[in-house]
Amino acid sequence: MWMSDMDERALSHDNSEFVSITQAFLASELRSKIHCPRCGATIDFGGKVEWKGPDHFACGHCDRLVNKSLIIRAMNDLGIGQIPGMK
């Protein structure tokens, strides 16, 4: 099966640099200012976060589940990844 023109355009390399929302968040100062709502410890997004499903991760200090909405609110405060309805 031959690739269509559309497939070739999708595979062509673009020189623009893509920075994901996650990269922007992890590079910001805000990443070290988010605290676990359960124990109050600073959450280490550089290494001590274990995802427990699509919406929750475990705090590396108290091992309690935290919802990803905590990160979404922090990204909205930073001005990246604006998601309608999330404050």
C-alpha positions in Angstrom: 0.0 0.0 0.0 1.4 3.4 -1.0 1.4 6.4 1.2 -1.0 9.2 0.2 0.1 12.8 0.0 -1.7 13.4 3.3 0.4 10.6 5.0 3.6 12.1 3.6 2.7 15.6 5.0 2.0 14.1 8.4 5.4 12.4 8.4 7.4 15.4 7.1 9.7 17.1 9.6 8.8 20.6 10.8 11.6 22.7 12.2 9.5 24.4 14.8 10.2 23.3 18.4 7.3 21.8 20.3 7.2 22.3 24.1 4.6 20.2 25.9 2.5 21.5 28.7 4.3 19.0 30.9 7.7 20.3 29.9 6.6 23.9 30.6 5.3 22.9 34.0 8.4 21.0 35.0 10.6 23.8 33.9 8.7 26.4 35.9 9.2 27.5 39.5 5.7 26.4 40.3 6.6 22.7 40.1 8.4 23.0 43.5 5.6 24.9 45.1 2.8 22.4 45.0 2.1 20.7 48.2 0.2 17.5 49.0 -3.3 18.4 50.2 -3.1 15.4 52.6 0.2 15.7 54.4 1.4 19.2 53.3 4.8 18.0 51.9 6.1 19.5 48.7 5.4 17.1 45.8 8.6 16.2 43.9 7.5 16.1 40.3 11.1 15.6 39.3 11.1 12.0 40.5 8.9 10.9 43.4 5.5 10.8 41.7 4.0 7.4 40.9 0.9 7.5 38.7 -1.9 5.2 39.9 -4.2 5.6 37.0 -5.2 8.2 34.5 -6.4 10.7 37.1 -4.4 10.1 40.3 -0.9 9.9 41.5 0.6 8.9 44.9 2.4 11.5 47.1 6.0 10.3 47.6 5.8 11.3 51.3 2.5 9.9 52.6 1.6 7.6 49.7 -2.0 9.0 49.6 -3.7 9.4 46.2 -3.9 12.9 44.8 -6.1 13.9 41.8 -4.4 15.4 38.8 -6.7 18.5 39.1 -4.0 19.8 41.5 -1.5 19.9 38.7 -4.1 21.4 36.2 -4.9 24.2 38.6 -1.2 24.9 39.0 -0.7 25.0 35.3 -3.6 27.4 34.9 -2.1 29.6 37.6 1.1 29.6 35.5 -0.8 30.5 32.4 -0.1 27.3 30.5 -2.5 24.6 29.4 -5.6 26.7 30.0 -8.5 24.3 30.4 -12.0 25.7 30.3 -13.8 25.2 33.6 -10.8 24.5 35.7 -9.7 27.1 38.2 
